[in-house]
Amino acid sequence: MIKQNLLSVRTTIPDQVKLVCVSKFHPEESILEAYQAGERIFGESKVQELCSKKEKLPTDIQWHFIGHLQTNKVKFIVPFVSLIHGVDSIRLLQEINKQANKNQLVVNCLLQVHIATEETKFGFSASEVLELLQTGTLQEFNNVSIRGLMGMATFTDNTQQVRKEFSHLRQLFDSIQKMKSPLLPEFDTLSIGMSDDYPIAIEEGSTMVRIGSRIFGQRIYS
């Protein structure tokens, strides 16, 4: 079933857009099925679950952390994580940099921008992101590579609103790329779009989509 779901999803994603298979709350067997179908990028949102799965699954999997990351959990994933999607505060950035320095690594991160109307979503405002660049604050973080932006649209059936929110983030992404800042030598990733709204995200310029239920079915919460 997972293989068929993946084939179906893959036909809707252009080659230049990366697929993150959101495997959170799904068992290792399901991840292995997607792996055997050729997928290598998997997204998890709980540190303990991610660390447990990492120990049991193939070593060439690229693990992405896509949830809200607490500073006291950073040290557990820094040694192996390929990309942290939801960097939503300077404090978190400082901790990632500190732990990466201890491990003599550079960790790839995306700045999470708050684009939705819901207050429950995390993230920087667009102006805070621009301020980070203009003040040169990012110079302090030698062990972090800011690869781009991530955002989550409002959970709504109003596709116009979703499109507008994605479009705003794309404009911010484009304007940052045009700055050609030496602090952002590899700023190339716009992570927007999930199972319900990824076709709109792709139309609005997404370079990375995070898809779970369309691949693995509904999540099993333990």
N, C-alpha and C positions, 0 to 999 in steps of 0.2 A: 504493500500500500504506500509506504513512504517513498519508494523508488518512483512509483507512478505519479505521486504528488509532486515530486521534484521535477520530473520530466515536464509536467504541466506548468509549474511555476517558471521553470527555465525558459520556456517558449515565450514568456511575457517580459523577460529581462534582457535588455541589450548587452552585448559582450563587454562593453566598457563599464558596466555597473557591477560592482561586487555584491555577492549574496552572502549575508551572514545568516546561517541557520540557527534560529533561536531555540536552543535545546533545553532551556531552563524548565525544571520540574518534569522532564522526560527522562526515562531510564537509559542506561548505557547502551542497551540493545538497540534502541531506536537511533541513537547517535551513530552506532556502528553500521546500521543499515544505510544511513545517509552517507557515511564515510565510504562504504563499499560502492555506492552509486557515484562516487567521485568528488564529494564535497570535503573541504578541508577547513573551512572557517565556521566556528561554532560560537554562539553567544550565550553567556550565563550571567545571572544577576545576583546570585548569592555566593559569597566567598567560600563558605564551607563546602557547598555543593560542587563548585568549580574545582576546588582542590582535590576533592574525593574522585571526581570523574577524570581529572587529569592523570591521576595515578594509575587508572585502570584502562585507559584508552590509548590508541596509537600516538607515538611521540611526535609525528609530523603534523598533528592538528594545530591550527592557529587558534588560540583561545582569545576571544574578545570579552571584556567585561562590560556589560551593557546596563547594569542597574545603578542605583544610588549607592556610591561607595563611601563607607565610613572610614575616617582617617586611621582608626585603630586596627583596621583590617588590611590596610594597604600592603604591609610587609609580607603578607602571605602570598600575594599574587604577583608582586613586582618581579620576582626571579624568572617568571616564565610567560607572563601575559603578552600577547602580540599588540593589543590596542585597548586602551581604556576610553570608552565612549563618553561617559558622563561626568567629566570634570567640571564641577559647578561652583567652585569657590577657590579663592587664592589659598586658603588654608589647606585644601585638599591637594592643590598643585605643589605646595611647599612640602607636604608629607611624601608625595610620590617622588619628588626630586631628592629628598633626604634618603629615602629607602633605595632609590635607584643608584645614588652615589655610594651607598654602603655596598651594593652589589656590583659596583663598577659597570653599570649599564646605562643606556639611554632608553627611556620608555616612551613609546608612541602614545599620544593622547589627543582627544578631541575636546574642545571647549563646548559644553552644553549651553545652548542659548534658549531662554524661556520665550517661546513664541505662542503658546496656547493661552486661552482665557482662564483655564483652571488654575487656581492658586496652588493646588497640590503638586504641580509640576515644578521641578527644580531648574536652576540655570542662571547664567549671567543675562543681563539685558544687553541689547545691541550696543548701547553707549558704553557699558562697562568693558565690553570686549575691545572696542576701539580705544578706550582709555588705556587698557593694558598694553596695547601696541605703541600708542603715542607717548606714553610716559617711559617706555623702555623697561617696564617691570619684568618682562620676560627674560631679560638679560641675566637675572638672578638664577634662572633655572637651567643650568648646564646639562643636567641629566634627564631633561624632558624634551621631547620633540613634539611641538604642536602641529599635528598633521591636518587639522581642519575643524569643522563645526559639526555639532549634532543637535537635532531638535525633535520634539514630539508635538504633533498638531493636537488641537482640541479633539476630544472624543465626541464626535457629533456626526449626524447624517448630512449635515450641511456641507456639501463638497466645495461650494464656493469659498466658504470660510477656511476650510483645510487648504485649498489652493492658495488663498491669499497669505496664509501663515507660512507655507512652504516658500512662496515667492519672495516674501520679506527676508527669509533666511538666505535664500539664494543670492539676493541683492547684496546682503552683508558679506557673504562669502566672496562674491565677485569683486566687491570693492576692496576687500583685504588682499585678494590676489593681485589686484592692480597696483597696490602699494609696493609690491616687490620688496618687502621688508627683509633685511639680512637676518632678522631674528626668526624668520619662518621660511627656511630654505626648501622645505618639503610640504608646503601647505596645499594639499591636493584632494582632500576628502570632505564630501558633504554627505553626512549620514542622516538621511531623512527617508521615511516610508516604512510602514509595517504591514502586516497581513491585510488590513482593511483599506489602507490608503496608498500603498506603494505605487500603483499605476499613476496616480496624480503626482507623487513625489518624483517619479522618473521623468514625467513631462516637464516638471519644474526644475530639472537639472541635478537630481540626486546622483551621486557616484557610488552610493552604498545603501542597500536596503536590508532591513532586519525582519526576517520572516519566520514565524514559528508555527502557528496553528494551521496554516495552509500546507505545511510540510508534514508536521507531526500529529495533527489533529488537536483536539482540545487538551489543555494541560491537566495533568494529574497533580493536584495540590496535596502535599502530605502534611 
